[in-house]
């Protein structure tokens, strides 16, 4: 008798939490779970998780399900509450993701910690416990800790339930079964035995089908080849037979490959793919329709993707390169046919990614540039094709990543800027697509960051201003979206700090005060949200610095005390968070500067020593992290100013100069230059400092700390009127 359908008490069988950088894994897992059929002999059984259903659907994915949502926080919380299980795709990317952390915390606060399952795809579990390997951590902090009665993380550790899909660990199929066994609350061995029984029943039929299809395909291929060289009267028959053969190849590469993968017959999969490759190699390129060539190219692309998935990168490259020969022929023959140009560019992009995976950066760049050239030529015939524009934007991003990995920041910036322009076009075509608008804002922010590293303050301020406008508009659409409000205050504070670097202290203070007020409101609305608390502490410290430098010491001290109180509590709860430790040390350094300004030298010395006690080990682990470097150099110079040992002070200042000059990129960063100038002047190297001072003046840098030092050294540093005009023009455009 057939079982009645099983209705879950929850709307979703599972909620998949992941970093957007692991989207490929999320795509696979989502499809694998929703298409899985529970072995019939298990359906209807009762377990601690309830009645075993026929299918595990629906599965919730926030990036897909919320594509049109305007209140991300509310929708995610609703989905978490309606999800029976939480599955976290674990990698160093997800471990650093704020959203993954919050989703895990929210699910644990629902009292369902035992229904959290992990899929490890990269990194190393608990690597944060090993000095020097913190960057390999794949578990988000919330996965590794228990919560207290108030739902706050504690120092008590917990070990997540995990399947391991890394190379050399569980296969994808085994990892999937382990997750499903956990969701159904049955033993893995029980599910595996049922699955093996089912697979054995199917294996014989599938294997036989594969061999029959291969034989039929070979026969049809031979007949098609002979027919192609026959008389004109037989050409239609040959074309029909060749079409039949290629339809069978499509089946071999599609449904048959999927079924063979299910029963773990990788040997037959490879045999099928190799047979298909040999078949395509035997076919002529002449006297064949364009549609047939396009179909061959698509099949070869599929072979490449299958081989890539199996980890056979050189074999995948051979497939892609064979496809590229076909798509190149088609694209050259029809330069105004946009779909053909897109297909060729897409194959070239796959080739570039394959080179990237193999660490071949030169070859990857060349392939991406070739794809870019194809699409740029096609633009003249399809300037308004959004699909083409999106492909161009993706290629620009790929090129930017390769160039950035090679340390060529200027060239990477060009690619990112072009990606920004394409994003603008896409948003203009669909202004209501929130996801595109968010990405557009992020593109502006990234360009602002790169501009600051290059010493271009006008561009940095303009880009941050653009992001501020976008984030503010998105927040205005839904004022109740606290997450979007948090995005607004972050870019508002960044813009304020950057304006202050250009000497616009009043505006900088105003922006930072707005950020602090917004953060205070968010903390009141959700006092358990550690991100809101962290933003309040961080921007209160930055505001305190500006207040101190502009003579308001009392306000600065109050803000810093608030910042230190919050940071101290956060670090106690998340002692492994390196960036949190750095921010606490920055607040301690600011406190030391305030103590020095109040004439409390001994207190200042103790406070900055405490900051360096944290910063020096952090910098040893990440010597090129710009935030940690700047924080450490600032603390070293302050300690040099309060030290009673002249030799030790000189050593600290020399270390600052050496560290700055050792940076591989971003040496035009005015913050870095200003710290070098301070160290050089204190060492008596005024002549060496002069070129850097000139560079700072040209950039328009007028941070209050630098101005005080130059005034004390009697070094002229007039206002750069040309820069002020440029800045005024840039900010006026932003206001319009």
Beta strands, then each sheet from edge to edge (+ up, - down):
strand 1: 14-17
strand 2: 46-47
strand 3: 50-51
strand 4: 59-61
strand 5: 86-90
strand 6: 116-120
strand 7: 145-147
strand 8: 153-157
strand 9: 161-164
sheet 1: 4+ 1+ 5+ 6+ 9+
sheet 2: 2+ 3-
sheet 3: 7+ 8-
end
